[in-house]
Amino acid sequence: MNTLKIHGIYKHFKGNLYIVEDVALHSETQEEYVVYRRLYGDCSLWIRPKDMFLSLS
């Protein structure tokens, strides 16, 4: 599995760039979620399960 770097910049396979802000835990399942910001458009903040995020970058 890939390691995740906080404040690292990741490129989606479609070409868009994102910066990882942090990793958060789901309060009930303890699943790890990546908190990331789009580096285009409105630069909004998003979350995605860690395994899913790493498979798309």
C-alpha positions as CSV (number, residue, x, y, z in Angstrom):
1,M,0.0,0.0,0.0
2,N,1.1,3.6,-0.7
3,T,2.0,5.8,2.2
4,L,0.2,9.1,2.6
5,K,2.0,12.4,3.1
6,I,0.3,15.1,5.1
7,H,0.6,18.4,3.1
8,G,1.7,16.3,0.1
9,I,0.3,17.2,-3.3
10,Y,-1.3,14.4,-5.3
11,K,-2.3,14.2,-8.9
12,H,-5.5,12.3,-9.8
13,F,-5.2,10.0,-12.8
14,K,-7.4,12.5,-14.7
15,G,-4.9,15.3,-14.1
16,N,-6.3,17.4,-11.2
17,L,-4.2,18.3,-8.2
18,Y,-5.1,17.9,-4.5
19,I,-3.3,18.7,-1.2
20,V,-3.8,16.4,1.7
21,E,-4.7,18.4,4.8
22,D,-4.9,15.6,7.3
23,V,-6.3,12.1,8.1
24,A,-9.5,11.8,10.2
25,L,-11.1,8.8,11.9
26,H,-14.8,7.9,11.6
27,S,-16.3,8.1,15.1
28,E,-18.1,4.8,14.9
29,T,-16.0,2.6,12.6
30,Q,-12.6,4.0,13.2
31,E,-12.1,4.0,9.4
32,E,-9.4,6.4,8.2
33,Y,-10.5,9.3,5.9
34,V,-8.2,11.6,4.0
35,V,-9.1,15.3,4.3
36,Y,-8.0,17.0,1.1
37,R,-8.4,20.2,-0.8
38,R,-8.8,20.7,-4.5
39,L,-6.1,22.9,-6.0
40,Y,-8.4,24.1,-8.8
41,G,-11.8,25.7,-9.1
42,D,-13.2,26.7,-5.7
43,C,-10.4,24.9,-3.7
44,S,-13.1,23.2,-1.6
45,L,-12.3,20.7,1.2
46,W,-13.3,17.1,0.7
47,I,-13.0,13.7,2.5
48,R,-12.6,10.2,1.1
49,P,-11.8,6.8,2.7
50,K,-8.0,6.5,2.8
51,D,-7.8,3.3,0.7
52,M,-10.0,4.8,-2.0
53,F,-8.0,8.1,-2.0
54,L,-4.7,6.2,-2.5
55,S,-6.1,4.0,-5.3
56,L,-7.1,7.2,-7.3
57,S,-3.9,9.2,-6.9
